[in-house]
Amino acid sequence: MTALYLTLLIPLFASILLGVFGNHRGAATFNVLATLAGFVASVWLALIVLKHGPLGGEAGQFHIDSFNVYLIALTALVGATTSFFSAPYMAQEEANGRLGPGRLRLYHASYQGFLFTMQLALTTNNLGVLWVAMEGATLATVLLVSLYRTPESVEAAWKYFIICGVGIALALFGTVLLYFAAARVIPDAEHALLWSVLAANSGSLEPVVMAIAFVFLLVGYGTKVGLVPMHTWLPDAHSEGPTPMSAVLSGLLLNVALYALVRVKILTDGALAAGGTHSPHLAGNLMMGFGIVSFTVAGLFLHRQRDIKRLFSYSSIEHMGLMTFAFGLGGPLATFGGLLHMTVHSLTKSAIFVAVGHASHIARTQAIEGIRGLIQTQPAVGWGLLIGTVAIAGFPPFGVFTSEFLLLSATMKTHPWLTLPLLSGLGVAFAGLFRHLHPMVYGERPEGQVAVPANMWPVVLHLVLVLWLGISIPAFLADWFNQAAILITGEGLL
């Protein structure tokens, strides 16, 4: 359990220290070192789980299994690489006069606090603590969104706080209903919200109460996922907050919210299947409905964007809708594809936002019309944005293509009538991305546009990993995904 405690305590203590010394000259370096230490601890934890199986026991306060262990390592990896990008990026923001020492301290402390709350949400066995961790992540993100203190950023932060606050309140009510159902079959009240205990007794839970609880939790955590129509906070938060925040928000927080939703779906499916109801697949059908609507609406909205960060925030909504659809569809093939898509989307989208941050510094604007000729001004940034967009659009041989192909195959097998809407949505999203991308990368370079210092190695690392996962998934990762699919659906793919 030492690896688990280090994974949690490193970002916690780093947040406290940076809250005191975060405006010091070496704060950015300490932030990087802390995230690297957290990543090493998470890899250690993953190796232990890979070798010895799940950790925590049935009644433990922490529970690490094949489903969440790879998300823990992924969160630590993206947090570490983004911190490497954020160090020079935030220094440039300070040089441009957008930030002062006090706000840099707030940024560094909130960054580590954000990582801590996400890791706590992923590792806890208690669904009540999971809710608290999600609320903590919301508060940390609000501080990051409003960092620049412009009227637009304050408005975006307030909108985010209100919408996600309502969503998290609905999730709390769903958690209370879940406890009500559990308290009737689990004699020890202290264990009534432990996921491992609930999973072992899911067949005894009252199906009607569980169905109602799932609806509240779907809307509540679905707000954090960015599902339509609860998505309106996400584009504003992306466009007004600092770019490193966009990278971890899009690449990590949305995954954690979806993870919480899938955990509850497992319990609901068990209760409804054992209860003999007329709608044993209610949870999956609801997730499929929200997923396909989110996927379609976001794809259409890609065509209307004028801000580069809003453009890729709608791309995140599109892909989260696709993942939600995959987990709702169920079955080992769709679930395996959904798990792979969570991984490659996090890596690709965080890489894209790194490139977007540098592009906005080069052009001195986030407006798409003002970003032109990147390939001429700074080829590394132009190529990074181009290849990242090609990857996220689902071109082979990148991993996004592989995960989408698996999902389409599963859809054709179980719900063939939904294959055409999925293919149409992918085509619409592709067109929406590339109609904006071409002039930004290949357009005529404006006079006076010059290169800026750019740290592109996180982009290279992430895109190489996504390419690798598209060509050949490592055996240990495929085994993790297969074990997670067995946990979620009851049957494996391999």
C-alpha positions, 0 to 999 in steps of 0.5 A, spaced: 500 500 500 506 504 500 505 505 492 498 507 493 499 512 499 505 515 495 500 516 489 495 520 493 500 524 498 505 527 493 500 531 490 497 533 496 503 535 500 506 538 493 499 542 493 500 545 500 507 547 499 506 550 493 500 554 496 505 557 501 511 558 496 508 557 489 510 564 487 518 562 488 522 562 482 523 555 483 516 553 484 515 551 476 521 546 477 518 543 484 511 542 480 514 538 475 518 534 480 512 533 484 508 530 478 514 526 476 514 523 483 507 522 483 508 518 476 513 514 478 509 512 484 503 510 480 507 506 475 509 502 482 502 501 484 500 499 477 506 494 477 504 491 484 496 490 481 499 487 475 503 482 479 498 481 485 491 482 482 486 487 486 488 491 492 484 493 498 480 488 500 472 487 500 471 492 506 477 497 505 477 504 504 481 504 497 480 499 492 485 498 486 483 493 480 484 493 473 479 498 471 482 504 475 489 502 475 491 504 468 487 510 469 491 512 475 497 511 471 494 515 465 492 521 470 499 521 473 503 521 466 498 526 463 499 531 469 507 530 469 508 531 461 503 537 462 507 540 467 513 540 463 509 544 458 506 549 463 513 551 466 515 555 460 508 557 458 506 560 464 513 563 465 511 566 458 504 568 461 507 572 466 512 576 462 506 578 458 503 581 464 497 576 464 499 573 471 503 576 477 506 572 483 500 571 487 496 568 481 502 563 479 502 561 486 494 559 486 496 556 479 501 551 482 497 549 488 491 548 484 494 544 479 497 539 484 490 539 488 487 538 482 491 532 481 490 529 488 482 530 487 482 526 481 487 520 484 483 520 490 476 519 486 480 514 482 482 510 488 477 510 493 472 504 494 467 509 498 462 512 493 461 518 498 468 519 498 468 519 490 463 524 490 467 529 495 473 528 491 469 530 484 467 536 488 474 538 490 476 537 483 470 542 481 473 547 486 480 546 484 478 547 476 474 553 478 480 557 481 484 555 474 478 557 470 478 564 473 486 565 473 486 571 469 481 575 472 478 578 466 471 579 466 470 573 461 474 568 465 470 570 471 464 569 467 466 562 465 468 560 472 462 562 475 458 558 469 462 552 470 461 553 478 453 553 477 452 548 472 457 543 475 454 545 482 447 543 480 450 537 477 454 535 483 448 536 487 444 531 483 449 526 484 449 527 491 442 525 491 443 519 487 448 517 492 443 518 498 438 513 494 444 508 493 445 508 500 438 507 502 438 501 497 444 498 500 442 500 507 436 495 507 441 489 505 448 490 508 447 490 515 454 494 517 452 501 515 459 503 515 460 499 509 453 501 505 457 505 500 463 501 499 463 499 492 466 492 493 461 491 498 455 493 493 458 489 487 458 483 491 451 484 493 448 488 487 443 482 486 440 484 492 439 491 491 432 494 490 431 495 482 426 501 482 431 505 487 437 503 483 434 505 477 432 512 480 439 513 483 442 511 476 438 517 473 440 522 478 447 520 478 447 520 470 445 527 470 450 529 475 456 526 473 454 526 466 455 534 467 462 533 469 463 528 463 460 534 458 454 530 456 449 534 452 445 538 454 449 539 460 455 541 456 455 548 456 460 550 461 466 546 458 467 550 452 467 557 456 472 553 461 477 551 456 477 558 452 478 562 458 482 558 462 490 557 462 492 552 456 495 547 461 488 547 465 485 545 458 490 539 457 488 536 464 481 538 464 480 535 457 484 529 458 483 527 465 477 530 469 472 528 464 475 521 464 474 521 472 467 523 471 465 517 466 469 512 470 464 514 476 458 513 472 461 506 469 462 504 476 455 506 478 452 502 472 455 496 474 451 496 480 445 498 477 445 492 471 446 487 477 440 490 481 436 490 475 438 483 472 437 480 478 430 484 480 427 481 474 424 488 471 422 489 464 428 494 463 434 490 465 438 494 460 435 501 462 442 504 465 446 502 458 440 504 454 440 511 457 448 512 456 447 510 449 442 515 448 446 521 452 452 519 448 449 519 441 446 525 442 452 528 445 456 525 439 452 528 434 451 535 437 458 536 438 460 534 431 455 539 428 457 545 433 465 544 431 463 547 424 461 554 428 467 555 432 471 561 432 476 560 438 481 555 437 480 552 444 473 552 444 473 548 437 477 542 441 473 543 447 467 541 442 471 535 440 472 533 447 465 533 448 464 529 441 469 523 444 466 523 451 459 522 447 462 516 443 465 513 450 459 514 453 455 510 448 461 505 448 460 503 455 452 504 454 452 499 449 456 494 453 459 487 451 466 485 451 468 488 444 465 495 445 467 496 452 474 494 450 474 499 445 471 504 450 477 503 455 482 504 449 478 510 447 479 513 454 486 512 453 488 515 446 483 520 447 487 523 453 494 522 450 491 526 443 487 531 446 492 533 451 498 533 446 493 538 441 492 543 447 499 543 448 500 545 441 494 550 441 497 553 447 504 555 443 500 557 437 496 562 440 502 565 443 505 565 436 499 568 433 497 572 440 490 570 439 486 564 440 481 567 434 481 561 429 481 567 423 488 570 427 492 564 427 495 563 420 501 560 417 504 556 423 508 551 418 512 557 416 512 560 422 514 555 427 514 548 423 514 544 430 508 547 432 504 547 425 506 539 424 504 538 432 497 541 431 496 537 424 498 530 426 494 531 433 488 533 429 489 527 424 490 523 430 484 525 434 479 525 427 480 517 427 485 517 421 489 510 421 494 508 424 493 512 430 490 509 436 483 513 435 482 509 429 483 502 432 478 504 438 473 507 433 473 501 429 472 496 435 466 500 437 463 500 430 464 493 429 460 492 436 455 496 434 454 493 427 454 486 431 448 488 436 445 495 434 446 495 426 441 501 425 446 505 429 452 504 425 449 509 419 448 515 425 455 513 428 459 514 421 455 520 419 457 523 425 464 521 424 464 524 417 461 531 420 466 532 426 472 530 421 469 536 416 468 541 422 475 540 424 479 540 418 475 546 415 478 550 420 485 546 421 488 547 413 488 555 414 491 555 421 497 550 418 498 552 411 495 559 410 499 565 409 503 567 414 501 574 417 507 580 417 510 580 424 508 573 426 515 570 429 516 564 433 516 563 440 520 558 445 516 552 444 516 545 448 514 540 444 516 534 447 510 532 450 506 532 444 511 528 440 511 523 446 503 523 446 503 522 439 508 516 439 504 513 444 498 513 440 501 511 434 504 505 438 497 503 441 494 504 434 499 499 431 500 494 436 497 494 443 502 491 448 500 485 452 500 487 459 495 493 457 491 489 453 490 484 459 488 490 463 483 492 458 480 485 458 480 484 465 476 491 466 471 488 460 470 482 465 469 487 471 464 491 467 460 486 463 462 479 466 465 477 459 472 478 456 474 479 449 481 475 449 
